[in-house]
Each structure stands twice: as structure tokens, then as C-alpha cells.
Amino acid sequence: MSDMMNSRCKIRPFDSCDTDGFIRLALLSAGGGPEEEKEAERRNLLSLERPGFKPARDLLLAEDPGGRLAGYGRCFKEAAISRQLVEVFVSPRHRRRGIGSRLMERLLALGRKAGAVICHTRLIEGSREADFCLRLGFRPVRRYLEMSCDLAGVARGANDENVGPFDRFSAGEENRLAKLQNGSFRGSWGFCPNSSEDIHFFLRATRCSLEDVILLKQEERDAGYLWPSFAHEKIPSDGTRPARIHMLGLLPVYRGRGRSRNLLRCGLADLRNRGYLRAVLTVDAENTPALALYSSLGFKTEFGWIWYERGIDSGSP
Ligand SMILES: CC(C)(COP(=O)(O)OP(=O)(O)OC[C@H]1O[C@@H](n2cnc3c(N)ncnc32)[C@H](O)[C@@H]1OP(=O)(O)O)[C@@H](O)C(=O)NCCC(=O)NCCS
């Protein structure tokens, strides 16, 4: 493809007839085997239904003069924290010709219009695309860690007598989980309060039912929870598919008395009983208590994520 053709790529909003083309494009970034590809397809199709996300407004496509899709950019607005999350992807054969920058510019304009103040995106630590973000006025602001743990050493039946019995949510209790999650993560970096609709969506995304979420109660009150994810993870060469600890949270008043360790032990034993051999999770590198907890149960860092930030009205992309 010539530079001239690339420079004539047009950027336009997604239309429902673009679904197949968008999925094909998104799969280019998935990597892995057929099972991972199937999961990436499911995840990307589902992403079109995320609450508050309107594909015809928030998903932009770059199309070459031959009508082929060359890239996409999408943004998720989080009005409660005045933030816009963005993601840009350009097919390898169309790269380094300004398409990614144009997609990002258009996404930032959408954020501005929606009243967002900051824009965030994340990259794997050390990735070459860091220059792309820096060039567009983004700065690294936070590091997250991807950790994993071998489940072989995790004890079964980990309920301790100093922790109340573990309960389960019942179907239809999305609002109850939303309340507990919002109370547990209020003020955490990058956390946007969830609605019941968000919870419903993320349960689907994690292939989890409400009944799979472990509930910690103290004196009849909801105190904490552990939300696992059974969405297929990247499968290591030994074929062991890990499960994920999607969320683990305790309301502030119940912290500091060993309850989260028991909740996590119980969650890990649960995963092992379901046949998983590894568990993975993502944690803010500045969250010292969580890091200490995960390390104490054998989690080791696999790699880092870097969050990049840009003020929506600052910089000059
Ligand atoms: C990052 C990405 C979107 C860039 O798309 P693109 O169309 O090639 O980007 P542009 O042509 O607009 O690049 C603008 C500038 O960013 C920098 N840049 C882009 N890709 C780069 C790379 N792989 N290595 C180093 N610098 C890079 C360069 O400074 C480039 O200018 P130059 O080509 O004049 O040197 C594309 O590589 C991609 O889809 N990667 C995978 C997904 C991803 O990491 N997205 C970023 C997070 S939102």
C-alpha cells in the first residue's frame, strides 16, 4: 500500500454493518491459538454492549480508499470521575503513517465534547508504543503489576474461625455487589463507581455468575467480596489455563484483621477445586497492603502495566 493511499484513509464512526470487519481487525491484536482468538472475539463483541458505550459515537474506524479497515479507536467515558479511557489499534501494515495519531486526536475531541478532564490509556511496560503515547502528550502516571500464583500449595477449606462464614450472592443482587464494590474501592486510583448495569456487564465479561462471587459477612453485614473471572486467559505453553481474581475488596472498617487473607485463601481454594492450576491478578504497584497480601500467598510479578495520562485540554496532538 502506498503512502498516498494511507494518507487518504478516512476516519469515520462505526456502523452496525462494520461488526465483522471490526472483529477481524481486533483479532489482529489478540495473538495466541484458536481458543484465545475465540475468546477475543467474544470479548470484543461484548464490548460493543458496554453500558454507556455507543459504538456509533465512541468507536471510530480508519478506512482505506479500497474500503478496508486499517485501524480503530474507542473510548469509554467515566463521567463520575471526569475521565475518558482510550484505546487505539492500527493494523501492522498501516502503521507509522499517522493513522494512530489521527484516531487519538478524534477520540480526545470526543472526550472534550463529553466534558472529560483527563484521558488514560495503558501499555505493557517496556512496549515500543510508549513513544506513540509520549509524542501525543501522554505521561506515565501509574504502574500496575500482573501477578500469578501456583494453586498447588493452596489449602482447601480455608474458612477460619475469626472470619464469619463465607456466603454467596444470589441471582439478581447486582445492586448489592455494586454497593459493596463502590464502598471498598472508593478513592482508589482510577476507580469509577459502578452501577448495577455495569456489574451485570462485567459478570458477563468475566464469565462469572453472581453466585460465583464470594461474600464475606461480619455480624450480618456485607463486609467484603472476591469476584473471580473464568474468561479464558492467555494459555501458557504447558496448557494450564489460569483463572483470574477479578476483584477483591473489603470495606475500610473491616480491614487490618486478617480477613482479606482468609477471603483470598478461600477464593484460591475455590479455583483449585474447579480444576485451575494457576491464578492471576492485576494490582496497583502503590497499593502496599494488597501487594503484601498477594506476596504472602505466593503471588509473583510477571510483568508491569504503565498507565499514561493526558489532560484533555492540554497538550497539542
Ligand atoms: C501504537 C499504534 C496505535 C500507533 O499507530 P500508528 O498509526 O503507527 O501511529 P502514527 O503513525 O500516528 O505514529 C505517530 C508517532 O508515534 C511514534 N510511534 C508510533 N509507533 C511507534 C513504534 N512502534 N515505535 C516507536 N515509536 C512509535 C512515532 O514517533 C510516530 O511518528 P513517526 O512515525 O513520524 O516516527 C500502533 O502501533 C498499534 O496499533 N499498536 C498496538 C496497539 C497499541 O499499543 N496501542 C497504543 C495504546 S492506545
PDBQT file of the ligand as one rigid body, heavy atoms in Angstrom, charges set to zero:
ROOT
HETATM    1  C1  LIG A 401       0.509   2.481  18.764  1.00  0.00    +0.000 C 
HETATM    2  C2  LIG A 401      -0.189   2.458  17.398  1.00  0.00    +0.000 C 
HETATM    3  C3  LIG A 401      -1.664   2.739  17.572  1.00  0.00    +0.000 C 
HETATM    4  C4  LIG A 401       0.459   3.558  16.514  1.00  0.00    +0.000 C 
HETATM    5  O1  LIG A 401      -0.274   3.658  15.300  1.00  0.00    +0.000 OA
HETATM    6  P1  LIG A 401       0.413   4.375  14.030  1.00  0.00    +0.000 P 
HETATM    7  O2  LIG A 401      -0.645   4.680  13.048  1.00  0.00    +0.000 OA
HETATM    8  O3  LIG A 401       1.566   3.565  13.561  1.00  0.00    +0.000 OA
HETATM    9  O4  LIG A 401       0.958   5.722  14.712  1.00  0.00    +0.000 OA
HETATM   10  P2  LIG A 401       1.445   7.070  13.993  1.00  0.00    +0.000 P 
HETATM   11  O5  LIG A 401       1.877   6.769  12.591  1.00  0.00    +0.000 OA
HETATM   12  O6  LIG A 401       0.406   8.087  14.179  1.00  0.00    +0.000 OA
HETATM   13  O7  LIG A 401       2.752   7.404  14.880  1.00  0.00    +0.000 OA
HETATM   14  C5  LIG A 401       2.991   8.677  15.417  1.00  0.00    +0.000 C 
HETATM   15  C6  LIG A 401       4.333   8.662  16.127  1.00  0.00    +0.000 C 
HETATM   16  O8  LIG A 401       4.269   7.791  17.255  1.00  0.00    +0.000 OA
HETATM   17  C7  LIG A 401       5.574   7.152  17.433  1.00  0.00    +0.000 C 
HETATM   18  N1  LIG A 401       5.437   5.700  17.233  1.00  0.00    +0.000 N 
HETATM   19  C8  LIG A 401       4.383   5.030  16.747  1.00  0.00    +0.000 A 
HETATM   20  N2  LIG A 401       4.617   3.707  16.756  1.00  0.00    +0.000 NA
HETATM   21  C9  LIG A 401       5.857   3.532  17.231  1.00  0.00    +0.000 A 
HETATM   22  C10 LIG A 401       6.677   2.387  17.484  1.00  0.00    +0.000 A 
HETATM   23  N3  LIG A 401       6.258   1.128  17.221  1.00  0.00    +0.000 N 
HETATM   24  N4  LIG A 401       7.918   2.569  17.988  1.00  0.00    +0.000 NA
HETATM   25  C11 LIG A 401       8.363   3.820  18.261  1.00  0.00    +0.000 A 
HETATM   26  N5  LIG A 401       7.629   4.960  18.037  1.00  0.00    +0.000 NA
HETATM   27  C12 LIG A 401       6.391   4.807  17.545  1.00  0.00    +0.000 A 
HETATM   28  C13 LIG A 401       6.478   7.771  16.389  1.00  0.00    +0.000 C 
HETATM   29  O9  LIG A 401       7.062   8.928  16.959  1.00  0.00    +0.000 OA
HETATM   30  C14 LIG A 401       5.481   8.159  15.308  1.00  0.00    +0.000 C 
HETATM   31  O10 LIG A 401       5.968   9.175  14.458  1.00  0.00    +0.000 OA
HETATM   32  P3  LIG A 401       6.973   8.822  13.237  1.00  0.00    +0.000 P 
HETATM   33  O11 LIG A 401       6.388   7.649  12.518  1.00  0.00    +0.000 OA
HETATM   34  O12 LIG A 401       6.971  10.095  12.456  1.00  0.00    +0.000 OA
HETATM   35  O13 LIG A 401       8.290   8.489  13.873  1.00  0.00    +0.000 OA
HETATM   36  C15 LIG A 401       0.035   1.074  16.691  1.00  0.00    +0.000 C 
HETATM   37  O14 LIG A 401       1.411   0.751  16.712  1.00  0.00    +0.000 OA
HETATM   38  C16 LIG A 401      -0.719  -0.059  17.327  1.00  0.00    +0.000 C 
HETATM   39  O15 LIG A 401      -1.871  -0.288  16.971  1.00  0.00    +0.000 OA
HETATM   40  N6  LIG A 401      -0.101  -0.787  18.314  1.00  0.00    +0.000 N 
HETATM   41  C17 LIG A 401      -0.814  -1.814  19.077  1.00  0.00    +0.000 C 
HETATM   42  C18 LIG A 401      -1.896  -1.202  20.000  1.00  0.00    +0.000 C 
HETATM   43  C19 LIG A 401      -1.315  -0.165  20.974  1.00  0.00    +0.000 C 
HETATM   44  O16 LIG A 401      -0.278  -0.386  21.605  1.00  0.00    +0.000 OA
HETATM   45  N7  LIG A 401      -1.988   0.991  21.092  1.00  0.00    +0.000 N 
HETATM   46  C20 LIG A 401      -1.493   2.096  21.915  1.00  0.00    +0.000 C 
HETATM   47  C21 LIG A 401      -2.272   2.261  23.162  1.00  0.00    +0.000 C 
HETATM   48  S1  LIG A 401      -3.711   3.216  22.956  1.00  0.00    +0.000 SA
ENDROOT
TORSDOF 0
